């Protein structure tokens, strides 16, 4: 996401939820989404939180394309939308909790 902002690629950023033409307006939509997003989640941060509460085998996956367990997550893949797999908009993290 940072790279797309630095490259001034405003088309990578959607005009949802508010119709914005400027790069800054679209970036604000992406980051804050009318106040619905309170923080940006990164894989390293989620991995740290998940380890703290006992998850193992934590892995990152490509939206709409990958899952470590198609029987569990396969249906979710069809509901995801992604237009840029080099710099995806969505972060998909899967993990296991021992004993479950």
C-alpha positions as CSV (number, residue, x, y, z in Angstrom):
1,X,0.0,0.0,0.0
2,X,2.8,2.4,0.9
3,X,4.5,1.7,-2.5
4,X,1.2,2.5,-4.4
5,X,0.9,5.8,-2.5
6,X,4.5,6.8,-3.2
7,X,4.0,5.8,-6.8
8,X,0.9,8.1,-6.8
9,X,-1.2,5.2,-8.2
10,X,-4.6,6.6,-7.2
11,X,-6.4,3.9,-9.2
12,X,-5.1,1.3,-6.8
13,X,-7.1,3.0,-4.0
14,X,-10.8,2.7,-4.4
15,X,-13.3,5.6,-4.2
16,X,-15.3,3.7,-1.5
17,X,-17.0,4.6,0.8
18,X,-16.8,8.2,-0.4
19,X,-16.4,9.2,-4.0
20,X,-13.0,10.8,-4.1
21,X,-10.9,11.7,-7.1
22,X,-7.7,12.8,-5.4
23,X,-4.9,10.4,-4.3
24,X,-5.2,11.8,-0.7
25,X,-9.0,11.4,-0.6
26,X,-8.7,7.8,-1.8
27,X,-5.9,7.1,0.6
28,X,-8.1,8.5,3.4
29,X,-10.9,6.2,2.3
30,X,-8.6,3.2,2.4
31,X,-7.0,4.0,5.8
32,X,-10.1,5.3,7.8
33,X,-13.2,4.2,5.8
34,X,-15.4,6.8,7.5
35,X,-13.9,5.9,10.9
36,X,-14.7,2.2,10.6
37,X,-11.0,1.3,10.5
38,X,-9.2,2.1,13.7
39,X,-5.7,0.8,12.8
40,X,-3.7,-0.7,10.0
41,X,-3.0,-4.4,10.6
42,X,0.2,-5.8,9.3
43,X,1.2,-9.5,9.2
44,X,3.9,-9.0,11.7
45,X,1.5,-7.4,14.2
46,X,-1.2,-10.0,13.7
47,X,1.4,-12.8,14.0
48,X,2.6,-11.4,17.3
49,X,-0.9,-11.1,18.7
50,X,-1.8,-14.6,17.5
51,X,1.4,-16.1,19.1
52,X,0.6,-14.4,22.4
53,X,-2.7,-16.2,22.6
54,X,-1.4,-19.6,21.5
55,X,-1.8,-19.9,17.7
56,X,0.8,-21.8,15.7
57,X,1.4,-22.5,12.0
58,X,0.6,-18.8,11.3
59,X,0.8,-18.1,7.6
60,X,-0.1,-15.4,5.1
61,X,-2.0,-16.2,1.9
62,X,-2.9,-14.5,-1.3
63,X,-6.5,-13.2,-1.3
64,X,-9.0,-15.2,-3.4
65,X,-6.3,-17.7,-4.5
66,X,-4.7,-19.5,-1.5
67,X,-5.7,-21.4,1.6
68,X,-4.1,-24.0,3.7
69,X,-7.4,-25.7,4.4
70,X,-9.8,-25.6,1.4
71,X,-12.5,-27.5,3.3
72,X,-12.7,-24.8,6.0
73,X,-11.8,-21.6,4.0
74,X,-12.7,-22.5,0.4
75,X,-16.1,-20.8,0.5
76,X,-14.5,-17.6,1.8
77,X,-12.2,-17.3,-1.2
78,X,-15.1,-16.8,-3.5
79,X,-16.4,-13.9,-1.4
80,X,-13.1,-12.0,-1.5
81,X,-12.3,-9.4,-4.1
82,X,-8.8,-8.5,-5.2
83,X,-7.6,-6.7,-8.3
84,X,-3.8,-6.4,-7.6
85,X,-2.0,-9.6,-6.4
86,X,1.4,-7.9,-6.5
87,X,0.3,-5.4,-3.8
88,X,-3.0,-6.8,-2.5
89,X,-5.6,-4.7,-0.6
90,X,-6.5,-7.6,1.7
91,X,-4.4,-9.4,4.3
92,X,-5.3,-13.0,4.7
93,X,-3.8,-14.8,7.7
94,X,-4.5,-18.4,8.7
95,X,-3.4,-20.2,11.9
96,X,-4.0,-23.2,14.1
97,X,-4.6,-23.4,17.8
98,X,-3.2,-26.6,19.3
99,X,-5.9,-29.0,20.5
100,X,-8.6,-27.6,18.1
